Amino acid sequence: MPANPPNQAHPPTKAELVDRLAASFGLYYGDFTLAAATAGLTASQAKTLSVLRSSPAPMRALATTLACDASNITGIVDRLEKRELVRREPSATDRRVKNVVLTEHGETTIDAIRARMHTTLAGLDTLDDAERTALFTLLGRVYPDGPGGPEGSETKR
């Protein structure tokens, strides 16, 4: 892979990278939202399932991860629980805390949503193994607290 794209004489500026990330994430989010809708879920509901794919989480942590108010998480989890996609369990260390756990049905649902992300999957299919590894590593460096970063490197790919 060349260091610079063929039409670019200089390395991209931070502003150009931010623009590329914004456009990429926008397309990803649109693809994810459409795939979630085919499962009868909102993007927030599907994102909750996706977050729980890694491990159960307390309600407050979900609110933080999803950058929303705790009262919104209650509504999201209520609707997911009604569809048997998640369940609440008391924390083993603090009985006052409820962990939200992905059910088997929730797991198959988020897997199906990811499988319906045709635009994203088609783009990833254009990368060879070395390029996918490089992208995974670079995203882990840009977002070190996320999946694939130093703290989340054992997360499922």
C-alpha contacts under 8 A as a table, 3 or more apart, distances in Angstrom:
res1	aa1	res2	aa2	distance
2	P	5	P	6.53
2	P	6	P	7.88
4	N	8	Q	6.18
4	N	9	A	7.22
4	N	10	H	7.04
4	N	11	P	6.18
5	P	8	Q	5.44
6	P	9	A	7.77
8	Q	11	P	7.24
8	Q	12	P	7.86
12	P	15	A	7.92
12	P	16	E	5.71
12	P	17	L	6.34
13	T	16	E	5.09
13	T	17	L	6.25
14	K	17	L	4.98
14	K	18	V	6.05
15	A	18	V	5.04
15	A	19	D	6.16
16	E	19	D	5.04
16	E	20	R	6.19
17	L	20	R	4.99
17	L	21	L	6.04
18	V	21	L	5.04
18	V	22	A	5.98
19	D	22	A	5.09
19	D	23	A	6.14
20	R	23	A	5.18
20	R	24	S	5.99
21	L	24	S	5.01
21	L	25	F	5.86
22	A	25	F	5.21
22	A	26	G	5.92
23	A	26	G	5.04
23	A	27	L	6.25
24	S	27	L	5.22
24	S	28	Y	6.12
25	F	28	Y	4.86
25	F	29	Y	5.89
26	G	29	Y	5.09
26	G	30	G	6.17
27	L	30	G	5.12
27	L	31	D	6.17
28	Y	31	D	5.10
28	Y	32	F	6.05
28	Y	119	T	7.93
28	Y	120	T	6.27
29	Y	32	F	4.97
29	Y	33	T	5.91
30	G	33	T	5.08
30	G	34	L	6.14
31	D	34	L	5.30
31	D	35	A	6.21
31	D	117	M	5.52
31	D	118	H	7.38
31	D	119	T	6.48
31	D	120	T	6.90
32	F	35	A	5.12
32	F	36	A	6.04
32	F	43	A	7.11
32	F	113	I	7.40
32	F	114	R	7.38
32	F	117	M	6.06
33	T	36	A	5.06
33	T	37	A	6.15
33	T	42	T	6.99
33	T	43	A	4.99
34	L	37	A	5.11
34	L	38	T	6.52
34	L	117	M	7.97
35	A	38	T	5.28
35	A	39	A	6.89
35	A	113	I	5.23
35	A	114	R	7.29
35	A	116	R	5.43
35	A	117	M	5.87
36	A	39	A	5.22
36	A	40	G	6.51
36	A	41	L	5.18
36	A	42	T	6.16
36	A	43	A	6.01
36	A	46	A	5.94
36	A	113	I	5.71
37	A	40	G	4.79
37	A	41	L	5.10
37	A	42	T	6.08
37	A	43	A	7.51
38	T	41	L	7.40
38	T	113	I	7.90
39	A	109	T	7.42
39	A	113	I	7.01
41	L	44	S	7.97
41	L	45	Q	5.87
41	L	46	A	6.18
42	T	45	Q	5.17
42	T	46	A	6.27
43	A	46	A	5.12
43	A	47	K	5.92
44	S	47	K	4.99
44	S	48	T	6.14
44	S	66	L	7.88
44	S	76	I	7.47
45	Q	48	T	5.12
45	Q	49	L	6.51
45	Q	76	I	5.97
45	Q	77	V	7.77
45	Q	80	L	7.03
46	A	49	L	5.05
46	A	50	S	6.16
46	A	110	I	6.78
46	A	113	I	7.99
47	K	50	S	4.86
47	K	51	V	6.13
47	K	66	L	7.77
48	T	51	V	5.15
48	T	52	L	6.21
48	T	62	L	7.39
48	T	66	L	7.53
49	L	52	L	5.07
49	L	53	R	6.15
49	L	85	L	7.88
49	L	86	V	7.90
49	L	102	L	6.76
49	L	106	G	6.67
49	L	107	E	7.48
49	L	110	I	6.19
50	S	53	R	5.06
50	S	54	S	7.57
50	S	110	I	6.27
51	V	54	S	6.15
51	V	55	S	7.50
51	V	62	L	7.89
52	L	55	S	5.12
52	L	56	P	5.39
52	L	57	A	6.70
52	L	100	V	7.60
52	L	101	V	6.63
52	L	102	L	5.83
53	R	56	P	7.77
53	R	102	L	6.73
53	R	107	E	6.73
53	R	110	I	7.93
54	S	155	T	6.43
54	S	156	K	7.12
55	S	101	V	7.44
56	P	99	N	6.10
56	P	100	V	5.47
56	P	101	V	4.63
56	P	102	L	6.80
57	A	61	A	6.22
57	A	62	L	6.35
57	A	99	N	5.10
57	A	100	V	5.37
57	A	101	V	6.96
58	P	61	A	5.31
58	P	62	L	6.39
58	P	91	S	7.99
58	P	97	V	6.63
58	P	98	K	5.67
58	P	99	N	4.12
58	P	100	V	5.92
59	M	62	L	5.12
59	M	63	A	6.35
59	M	70	A	7.17
59	M	73	I	6.83
59	M	74	T	7.52
59	M	97	V	7.92
59	M	98	K	6.59
59	M	99	N	6.34
59	M	100	V	6.62
60	R	63	A	5.08
60	R	64	T	6.36
60	R	70	A	6.17
61	A	64	T	5.03
61	A	65	T	6.07
62	L	65	T	5.04
62	L	66	L	5.93
62	L	73	I	7.09
63	A	66	L	5.23
63	A	67	A	5.75
63	A	68	C	5.15
63	A	69	D	5.91
63	A	70	A	5.25
63	A	72	N	7.78
63	A	73	I	5.89
64	T	67	A	4.92
64	T	68	C	6.52
64	T	69	D	7.96
65	T	68	C	8.00
68	C	72	N	6.59
68	C	73	I	7.30
69	D	72	N	5.37
69	D	73	I	6.80
70	A	73	I	5.12
70	A	74	T	6.51
71	S	74	T	5.16
71	S	75	G	6.72
72	N	75	G	5.27
72	N	76	I	6.28
73	I	76	I	4.97
73	I	77	V	5.92
74	T	77	V	5.25
74	T	78	D	5.94
75	G	78	D	5.01
75	G	79	R	6.29
76	I	79	R	5.35
76	I	80	L	6.28
77	V	80	L	4.97
77	V	81	E	5.83
77	V	86	V	7.31
77	V	100	V	7.85
78	D	81	E	5.12
78	D	82	K	6.16
79	R	82	K	5.11
79	R	83	R	6.56
80	L	83	R	5.22
80	L	84	E	6.32
80	L	85	L	5.30
80	L	86	V	5.84
81	E	84	E	4.78
81	E	85	L	5.69
81	E	86	V	4.94
81	E	87	R	5.62
81	E	88	R	7.95
82	K	85	L	7.67
83	R	86	V	7.90
84	E	87	R	7.00
84	E	103	T	7.03
84	E	105	H	6.91
84	E	106	G	7.20
85	L	102	L	6.25
85	L	103	T	5.39
85	L	104	E	7.45
85	L	105	H	5.46
85	L	106	G	3.88
85	L	107	E	7.59
85	L	109	T	7.77
86	V	100	V	6.52
86	V	101	V	5.42
86	V	102	L	4.49
86	V	103	T	5.04
86	V	106	G	6.15
87	R	100	V	5.77
87	R	101	V	5.33
87	R	102	L	6.62
87	R	103	T	6.71
88	R	98	K	5.94
88	R	99	N	5.59
88	R	100	V	4.67
88	R	101	V	6.17
89	E	98	K	5.44
89	E	99	N	5.21
89	E	100	V	6.41
89	E	101	V	7.14
90	P	94	D	7.45
90	P	95	R	5.33
90	P	96	R	7.09
90	P	97	V	5.96
90	P	98	K	4.57
90	P	99	N	6.00
91	S	94	D	5.22
91	S	95	R	5.38
91	S	96	R	7.40
91	S	97	V	5.48
91	S	98	K	5.65
91	S	99	N	5.82
92	A	95	R	6.66
94	D	97	V	5.63
95	R	98	K	7.31
102	L	105	H	7.94
102	L	106	G	5.53
102	L	107	E	6.32
103	T	106	G	4.90
103	T	107	E	6.18
104	E	107	E	5.00
104	E	108	T	6.34
105	H	108	T	5.25
105	H	109	T	6.10
106	G	109	T	4.96
106	G	110	I	6.25
107	E	110	I	5.39
107	E	111	D	6.17
108	T	111	D	5.03
108	T	112	A	6.06
109	T	112	A	5.08
109	T	113	I	6.23
110	I	113	I	4.94
110	I	114	R	6.18
111	D	114	R	5.17
111	D	115	A	6.19
112	A	115	A	4.95
112	A	116	R	6.30
113	I	116	R	5.16
113	I	117	M	6.71
114	R	117	M	5.35
115	A	118	H	7.22
115	A	121	L	7.84
117	M	120	T	5.58
117	M	121	L	6.05
118	H	121	L	5.12
118	H	122	A	5.86
119	T	122	A	5.20
119	T	123	G	6.26
120	T	123	G	5.17
120	T	124	L	6.27
121	L	124	L	5.05
121	L	125	D	6.04
122	A	125	D	4.99
122	A	126	T	6.78
123	G	126	T	5.46
123	G	127	L	7.48
124	L	127	L	5.51
124	L	132	R	7.46
125	D	128	D	7.50
127	L	130	A	7.85
127	L	131	E	5.48
127	L	132	R	5.89
128	D	131	E	5.30
128	D	132	R	6.21
129	D	132	R	5.18
129	D	133	T	6.14
130	A	133	T	5.08
130	A	134	A	6.11
131	E	134	A	4.96
131	E	135	L	6.06
132	R	135	L	5.09
132	R	136	F	6.05
133	T	136	F	5.09
133	T	137	T	6.10
134	A	137	T	5.07
134	A	138	L	5.98
135	L	138	L	5.09
135	L	139	L	6.02
136	F	139	L	5.35
136	F	140	G	6.20
136	F	148	G	6.65
137	T	140	G	5.04
137	T	141	R	6.34
137	T	148	G	7.00
137	T	149	G	7.55
138	L	141	R	5.02
138	L	142	V	6.20
139	L	142	V	5.02
139	L	143	Y	5.88
139	L	144	P	7.82
139	L	148	G	7.41
139	L	149	G	7.47
140	G	143	Y	5.17
140	G	144	P	5.04
140	G	145	D	7.78
140	G	146	G	6.83
140	G	147	P	7.01
140	G	148	G	4.85
140	G	149	G	3.79
140	G	150	P	7.00
140	G	153	S	7.97
141	R	144	P	5.14
141	R	149	G	6.07
141	R	150	P	7.87
143	Y	146	G	5.63
143	Y	149	G	6.42
144	P	147	P	7.87
144	P	148	G	7.46
144	P	149	G	4.09
144	P	150	P	5.80
144	P	151	E	6.92
144	P	152	G	7.95
145	D	149	G	5.70
145	D	150	P	7.07
145	D	151	E	5.94
145	D	152	G	6.85
146	G	149	G	5.50
146	G	151	E	7.35
146	G	152	G	6.06
147	P	151	E	7.60
147	P	152	G	4.53
147	P	153	S	6.21
147	P	154	E	7.94
147	P	155	T	5.79
148	G	151	E	7.56
148	G	152	G	5.01
148	G	153	S	4.14
148	G	154	E	7.04
148	G	155	T	6.39
149	G	152	G	5.08
149	G	153	S	5.31
150	P	153	S	5.49
152	G	155	T	5.54
